[in-house]
């Protein structure tokens, strides 16, 4: 049914300390295999900013007022509407700490970013996965899955790991359908890469709603993943609740100064976006010519159906190329391939040709 805008001691005297049973079967998030050769280069100006901040690292980080003011100004908001974190993952964890109780339900598309599920399970809440539609969140099915127990609903656009987006109209209809009782978290970590006009700036369009949080990060197009800095934009009451549960000094001084410096270079962002778009389209064409099925993508990676993602990833590793097998994300038949520079993509394609040959 289509969404309508009106629906919706020493001697052992005591037992050992034990963690909550809800996390007994939980497995830690598995990061991608490190590859120093593929790290993004930082510009000279940013290196100089970091070097200037280094002598002060014996002190605790500042409160981040400058960064919050800059981010707020960038989005036409007041600083009390912005919550910074040690990466967007930290904001996701803080949302769970602030809002989830045992037996609450957390809606998410699946496969999608595993931190949504992990943060829910850690709080004893129940993750409710909703299958994707053509690699994107199916917001009609998501709206139909809302129950009285639904507390948080995640919408990832572009979706990690498939790369699909949701349209502005579909997102607006979904927000109307679920109503203000559900906290809707729109994860826009890859927003800056998108060139499709159907995609909307969710901060500009929807962050004024009292039950909406929009996540952004400096880990992707800004290239600051190793410094860990992300943020959420929400209503002031939601930001205040996040402030109660966040760790003190959870964002390092270097991360803060690097983020502030990165905000000044719009031409560089446009260069990266354009270069990524061109190389992604070339990579898509090359993979399609090899008969590889791809999901529609709008970010800096492609998701490919390869039958056995772990097996292909292992073969590529032997060729010196790292891709991400997606079983931990709920897609064991897929791999995610990050769009690199042209020569890096050529190395991948050559390695793929060898890896696809019969043993």
N, C-alpha and C positions, 0 to 999 in steps of 0.2 A: 504494500500500500504506500503510495507516495506520501512524503512528509508534508503536512500542512502547517501553516504558520500559527494555527490555533490549537494544534494537538500538544500536544507534547511536554680459723689452732694446730697441731702436729699429730697427737693421737687421733685416730679417726673416730670421733664421737658423733659426727653428723654425716649425712650423705654428701657427696661432692656437689658443688654448685652446677646447676644444669640450665642450659638455655631454654627458651620457650619452645614447647613441642612443635609449634607451628613452623619453625624453621628447620626441623630435623632433616627433611628431605631436600632442602634448598641447596643449590650449587652456586658458588660465586660466579659473578659475571666474568666471562673469559674475553679479555681484550685481544685485539688482533696481534699477530706476531710482529715484533718490532722490526723495522727496516730503516736503518739510519740513512741508507742511500736514497730513500724516497722522501726524506723530510723536506718540507718546503723551506726555501731560503727566505731569510728575513732581510728586509731592506736596511741599508746603512743607517738611515735616520733612526730607525727603531733600535738598532744595536747601540747607537749612541745614547739613546734615552735609557736603556737598560744599564749601560755602563755607568751613567751618571747616578743612577739610583743605588748601585751596588754598595758604595761606602756606608749607606744607612741601613743595611740589612741586619745590623746588630740590634735594631729597634723593632718593636712590634709594628705591624702594618697600621697605617692610618685607617680611619673609619670608612673610607671610600666615598666621602662626600663629593669630591670633585667628579669621580666617575658617575655617581648617581645623578648629579646635576647635569653632566654632559649627556647622559643617556636620556634623561627626562626632557631636556631641551630638544634633543634630536627627534623625539616623538611628540613634542608639543604637550608635555605633561608636567606635573610637579614631582619632585624627588620621592615623595611618599608613595608614589605609584610604582616604584622600581625596586626589586629585590635582587641583589647580586649574590652569586654563589660560586663555589669551587667547581666550576663547570655547570652546565645545565643539569647534569646528573644530580648535583647537590640540591638544586631547587626541587627536583622531582622527589628526592628523599625527604626534604623538609615538608613538602606538601603532604606526604604520607604521614609524617610525624604529627603534623598539625591537624589533619582532618580524618584519618582513618582509624577505625576501631575494629576489633574482631567481628567477623561476619558481615562487615560492609562489603559491597560489591564494587569492583573497579572495571569499567568497560574499556576495551581497547581493540583495535583491529589486530588481526594476526595472519601472517607473521608481521611483527613490528619490533620496536625498540624494547629489548628485554628488561630495561630498568623499570618500566611500568609494572611488569609482573613481579620483579624482585622486590620492589618497594612495597607493593601490596602484601605479598606473602610475609615479609618481615613484620608487618603489623597485624598479622592474623586475619587480614582481609582476603576476599575471594576474587582472584582475577577472572574476568569473564571475557574470553576471546571471541571476536566476531570475524568470520572469514572476510578477506579482502575481495574486492571485485576488480579484476584486471589489474592487480597490483596497487590499487588505491583503497582507501577506507570507504566502506559501503555505509554511508551515513543513514540511509533508510533502514537498513538492518540494525544499525547501532541504535537508532531511535526506538525501534521495536523491541530491543533487548533491555531497555531501561525498566527497572522494577522499583518497588518501594525501598529496596536495600541499596540501590545504586547511589554511591557517594561521589565518585570521581569518574569522569569519562575522558579518555585521551583521544585526541585527533592529531595524527602525525602527518604533516603535509609540507614538503615532500616526505613520503614515508621512508623510513629506514627499516629494512634494507631494500625495498623494491623500487623506490624512486617515484612512485605515483603521487599525484596531487589531487586535492578535492577542489571543486569550483567554488567561487565566492557565493553563488546562489545556493548551492547545496549546503554550505557551511552555515549560512544565515538561517536557512530553513531548519537545520538540525538544532541550532541554538534556540530557536523559537519553540521547537517541539519538546525539548527536554525540560524547559522551564528553569527557574532560578534555584530549584532545590538541589540540582546536581552541579558540582564544580566541574566545568569543562576546561581542560588543559590542552591548548593548541600548541603542539611542539613544532616550531618553525625554525629548527636549527639550520636548515639548508635554505632558508628563505632567499638569501642574497644571490643564490645561483639561478633562481627561476626567471625565465624570460616569457613564459606562457601567460598571456593576458587574462586567462581564466582564473589564475591564482591571485589572491588578494593579500594585501598587507593586513594581517589579522589584528595587529596593534592598532592601526588607524581605524579599522572597521568595527572591531568588537571589544577592545580592552575596556571600554566604558561600561560594559555590562558588569553587574556586581558579582557574577559567578564565573567569570572568564579569566583565565591566566594564559598569557602568551609567552612562550619560551624562545629565547634567542641565545646565541653563543658566539664566542670569539674563536672557537676551535676549528671552524670549517673554513670559510673563505678568507677569514682574517689570518689563519695560519698560526694561531697561538695555542694549539691543543696541549702542548707540554706545560704551559703555564697555568692551565685550568681556570678559566674565567667564563662565566655565563650569567644570564639574568632572566628574570621573569617580570612581566608587566601585568599588573592587576589593579583591582580597586584598592584604595588605601587600607580598608579593614583586612583584606586578605594579606597584603604585604605586612601589616602589623602582626598578624598571626605567624607568618613565616619568620619574622624577626624574633619571636619568642623561642623558636626551636632551633634556629641556626647556630652553629658553633661560633664562638668568638674568634675573630681573626682568621676566618676560614678562607679568605681570599688574600693571597700574598701581596706584598708591596710591589714586587716586580710585575705580577699579573695586572695590578691596577694601573701602573704607569704605562705598561705596554698597551693595554686596552684603550686608555685615553689617547695615546699617540696614534693608534691605529684608526681612530675615528676621523682623523684629519685628511685622509687621502682617498677621496671618492674616485678620482681618475684611476688609481691603482685597483680599486675594487671592480671598476668597470672593465679594466684590462683583463683581470682574472676571470670575470664572468664570461666575457667574450671568448677568451682563449679556451675556457672549459667547455663552452657550448660547442665550439667548432670541433674540438677533439672528441667530445662525447658523440657527436653525430658521426664523425669518421669511424670511431670505434664501433658504434652501432651498425654502420653499414658493413664494416669488415666482418663482424660476427655474424650478421645476417647472411652474408655471402658464404659463410662456412656452415650454414644450416643451424646456427645456434638460436634458439628461441629466447627472446628478450621481453621483459616487461617495459611498458612505457616509462621513461625516466625524465626527471626534470632537475636533478641535482648533479653532483660530481662523481657519480658512480652509475654502473648499470648492473642489473640483476639478471643472471642467465640461468635458464633451465638446462642442466647438463646430465641429468640422470642420477649421478652419485656425486654430490658436491665435495664431500670429504676426499674421495678417491682422486678426482681431478685436481683438487688443491694440493694433494700430496705429490702428484706427478709434476705439477708446476713448480713446487718447492725444489724438487730435484733439478729443475732447470734454472733455479735461482730467482724465481718469480713468486711473489706472495699474493694470493687472492684470499677472500674470506669465505670459508664454507659456512653455510647458513643453517645447519641443524640446530644450533643454540637459539636461533631466531624463529624456529618453527618451520623451516623450509629446507629439509635435508637434500632435496634434489637440486638445489641452487647454489651458485657462488655469486658473491658481490665483487665486482671489479672496479677499483677506483680509477677514475680518469687521470692519467698522468700527463707529462709533457709528451710531445710527439715521439721523441726517440724512446721514451719509456714504454709508450703504447706499442711501438714497433717491436720492442724486445718481448713484450707480453704476447703479441700475436705470433711471433716466430716460435716462442716456447709453447704456445697453445697448439700450433700445427704439429709439433713433435709429440705433444702430450695426447693428441687425439688419434695418432696413428696406432693401429693394432699392435699389441705387445708381441 
